């Protein structure tokens, strides 16, 4: 409670004197008006209490709201998480149809739900090679399936790959993940 009071006083800042003066003058005016000891104008002490009780705390609230909005609008980093993968041939159910005879890596991935920008490009890095995604949802979505043509890597064993998303020029990476390129085409998805 003490820390909250200190932060409240800090948030009031230079307006803290107005709260103190408003309470003192308003309280003294109310006492003098009620007791009849002195003809202190009622409108004056009501105004002072109003400023102290409503307007100045609103200034503190406004400052906290501005800070909160700035924190919520701060640039967030995309968390790109591949969940499962499978390998299939062109034309198999759930895989792209073209080019004929191509092997496709199907990755199911998710992103942090608080991220609010669409992905511009999505790439798979295998060694020094960059493979562009066949398609992906360009809009904001929490989970999606993406396909990469990996014909050149089929039957080459387990290889570390990296999923990269570009959003307004910034690169976001999944980190390195292991994919078994010896997996039978059309098999069940494997968890990463």
N, C-alpha and C positions, 0 to 999 in steps of 0.2 A: 504494500500500500504506500509505503514511504517513497519507493522508487517511482511509482506512478505519479505521486504528488510532485516530486522533483521534475519529472519529465513534463508534466502539465505546466508547471511554472516556467520551465525552459521554453516550452512551445508558445506560451503567452509572450515571452520575451519582453520587449519594451512596453507592451500593452499591460503588463502586470500592474504597473502603477495605477492604470485606469480602473482595474478591478478593485484594488485596495481602496483607492479614493472613492469609487462609487459605493462600495460597501460602507465605508466610514461616513461619508456625507449623507448617503441615503438612510443609513441607520440613525444617525444623529437627527436628520430632518424628520424622520418618522417619529422619533421620541419627542422632539420639540412640538411637532404638530399635534400629536395625540395628547401630550401633557398640557398643552396650551400655554407653556412657559414662554414661547416666543413665536411670532407669526411667520414661521418658515413656510414659503409657498409649497403647496402639495405637489404641484406639477414638477417642481424642481427635484424634490427627493425621489419621486416616482421615476423620473427620467434617469437620474443617477443609478438607481437600483436596476432599471432596465438595461442600461449600458453594461453595468457590472455583471448582471445575471444572464444576458442573452447575447449581446453583440460581441463582447470581447471573447467569451468562450467559443463563439462561432469562428473567430479569427484563428484560434488554436486548432479547432477542428479542420478548418480549411487548409492549414499548413500540413497537418497530418494526412489529409486526403491527397494533397498534391504529392507528398512523399510516397504514399502508397501507390498512386497511379504511376509514378515514375518507376517504382520498383516492379510493378506488374508489367509495364511496357518495356522493361529492359530487355535487351537482346538475349534470347535464349539459345542454347545450343541444341541441335537436333541429336537425339539418342536413337541411332539406327541399330536395330537388333534383329539379325537373321534368326529364324526359329527352326525351320525345317528345310530340307532340300530333297530333290529327286532328279533323276536324269531320265529323259525320254527321247524318242525319235520324232522327227517331223511327222505330223499327221496322226500321232497317237492321241487318244482322248485327253484333253486338257493341255495339249502342247501346240505351238504354232505349226501351220501346215507347210510353210516354205522356209528355206529351200529343201528340196527333196533329199532325204538321207542325212539330214543334219541332226546332230545330238544337241539337246537343249538342257541346260541346267535350270530347274525351276526352284526359286528361292521364295519362301514365305517369310516376310519380314514385318516388323512392327516398328512404330516410332512413338516417342513420348506424346501422350495425349494433349499436353499443354502447348506443344509447338504449333504455331499457327500460320506457317507459310508453305506454299506448295513446292514440291521438288522440281527443279528445272531439268536436271539430267541425272541419270543413275548409271553407274559404271561398275564393272567387276574387274579388279586388278588380279592378274595371274602372272607372277614373275614381273617381267617388264612389259607385258601386254595389257592393253586396256580394251575391254569388250563392252560395247554400249548395250544397254538393255533394249530388248525388243519393244516393250511397252510397259508402262506403269501408270498408276493414276496420278495425273498432274495436280489434282486438287488435294486438299488436306484430308488425310485419312489415317486412322490409327493402325491399320494392318493392310497389307497388300501382297499380291503374288507377282513376281517379276521373272522374266525369262532371258537367258543369255545363251548365244550360240557357242557351244564349247566343243565343237567337232574336233579341233586340233588337239584337245587335251584328253579326249576319251581314251580309256585304257592305259592311262599313264600313272595310275596309282593315286595315293593320297597326296594332295597338293594344298598348300596354304593359299587362300585367296582373301581378298578384301573388298567389301562393298562400299562404294563411295557415292554420296549424293551431293550435288551442287545446288545451292540455293542462293540466288542473287550474288553469285561470285564466290561465296564461302563454301569450303569443302568440309563435309562431315563424313567421318569414317566409322565403319562397324568394328574396326580392329581386325586382326587376322583370324580367320576361321579355317578349319580343315575340311576339305571336301574329298570324298573317295570317288575318283573318276572311273574306278573299276566297277561301280555299282551297276547292276543289271538295269537296262532300260525298262521303264514302266513299273519299277518296283515301288513298294510303299515308301512314303516320305521318311527320311531319317532326321532325327532330332539333332540339333547342333548344341 
